[in-house]
Amino acid sequence: MKPTGSLVLASWALQLVVAGVLLQTLFFKFTGAAESVYIFTTLGAEPWGRIGSGVVELVASVLLLIPATAGLGAGLALAVIAGALASHLTILGIEVQGDGGLLFGLAVIVFVSSAAILLIRRAELPIVGTWLRARSLA
């Protein structure tokens, strides 16, 4: 069963939040801003990790803004942001270069919002939706 009413509105609000955060960070990744270069140098992934994650985030953002692919975009955003959170928790730390934990906080927001979008739109995902419809759980 596809989401209706308030769930659709909630999903769209979350989709806009996630896409907005991801698109905002692209400027810093693609222009080689000092903080982005520092992060990916610390991770041993400069410049390809910075550029590659930026491309994945751009694709996820576009998918989130297209109704038919919003669930896929959320899944992609969830995957890439899980890597960012793991990097913060294992290598970078919560606070990066005196940002007060801003980047970590944004990553948490994207993670939770993407998970919520996936939950709301689970029946629209190709494999999951087929499985749910076969069991009449959607």
C-alpha positions in Angstrom: 0.0 0.0 0.0 1.4 3.4 -1.0 1.6 6.1 1.7 -1.2 8.7 1.6 -2.1 12.0 3.2 0.0 13.1 6.1 2.6 10.4 5.4 3.2 11.7 1.9 3.6 15.2 3.3 6.0 14.0 6.0 8.0 12.1 3.4 8.2 15.2 1.1 9.3 17.4 4.0 12.0 14.9 5.0 13.1 14.5 1.3 13.5 18.2 1.0 15.6 18.3 4.2 17.9 15.5 3.1 18.3 16.8 -0.4 18.9 20.3 0.9 21.6 19.1 3.3 23.3 16.9 0.7 23.2 19.6 -2.0 24.5 22.3 0.3 27.6 20.2 1.1 28.4 19.7 -2.6 29.7 23.2 -3.0 32.4 22.5 -0.4 33.3 19.1 -1.8 33.4 20.1 -5.5 35.3 23.4 -4.9 37.9 21.7 -2.7 37.1 23.8 0.4 39.8 23.5 3.1 37.5 21.7 5.6 36.5 19.0 3.0 40.1 18.5 1.9 41.1 18.2 5.6 38.4 15.6 6.2 39.2 13.4 3.2 43.0 13.8 3.7 42.5 12.6 7.3 40.5 9.6 6.0 43.2 8.9 3.3 40.7 9.4 0.5 41.6 12.8 -0.9 40.6 13.8 -3.6 38.7 10.8 -5.0 36.7 10.1 -1.8 35.7 13.7 -1.6 34.6 13.9 -5.3 33.2 10.4 -5.3 31.0 10.9 -2.3 29.9 14.3 -3.7 28.8 12.5 -6.9 26.9 9.9 -4.9 25.2 12.6 -2.8 24.2 14.5 -6.0 22.6 11.4 -7.4 20.8 10.7 -4.1 19.5 14.3 -4.0 18.1 14.1 -7.5 16.5 10.7 -6.8 14.9 12.1 -3.7 13.3 14.9 -5.6 11.6 12.6 -8.2 8.5 11.0 -6.7 9.0 7.6 -8.4 12.6 7.3 -7.2 12.4 8.9 -3.7 12.8 5.6 -1.9 15.9 4.7 -3.9 17.4 8.2 -3.2 16.7 7.7 0.5 18.5 4.3 0.4 21.5 5.8 -1.3 21.6 8.8 1.1 21.3 6.4 4.0 24.3 4.3 2.7 26.6 7.3 2.0 25.7 9.0 5.3 26.3 5.8 7.2 29.9 6.0 5.9 30.1 9.6 7.1 28.9 8.7 10.6 31.3 5.8 10.8 34.1 8.1 9.8 33.1 10.6 12.5 32.8 7.9 15.2 36.0 6.1 14.4 38.5 8.6 12.9 37.3 12.2 12.7 35.5 12.7 16.0 32.2 14.4 16.6 33.8 17.9 16.2 35.9 18.6 13.1 38.1 21.6 13.1 36.1 23.5 15.7 32.7 23.1 14.0 31.0 22.3 17.3 29.8 19.0 15.9 27.8 20.7 13.1 28.8 18.2 10.4 28.1 15.3 12.7 24.7 16.7 13.6 23.8 17.2 10.0 24.8 13.6 9.2 22.6 12.3 12.0 19.7 14.4 10.7 20.2 13.0 7.2 20.5 9.4 8.5 17.4 9.6 10.6 15.4 11.4 7.9 16.5 9.0 5.2 15.5 6.0 7.4 12.1 7.6 7.9 11.7 8.1 4.2 12.5 4.5 3.5 10.0 3.4 6.1 7.3 5.6 4.7 8.0 4.6 1.1 9.0 1.0 1.6 6.2 -0.3 -0.6 7.5 1.7 -3.5 10.9 0.1 -3.5 11.2 -2.5 -6.3 12.3 -5.5 -4.4 10.8 -4.7 -1.0 7.5 -3.5 -2.5 7.2 -6.8 -4.5 7.9 -8.8 -1.4 5.4 -6.8 0.7 2.7 -7.0 -1.9 3.2 -10.8 -2.2 2.6 -11.1 1.5 -0.1 -8.4 1.6 1.8 -6.5 4.3 2.2 -3.3 2.4 
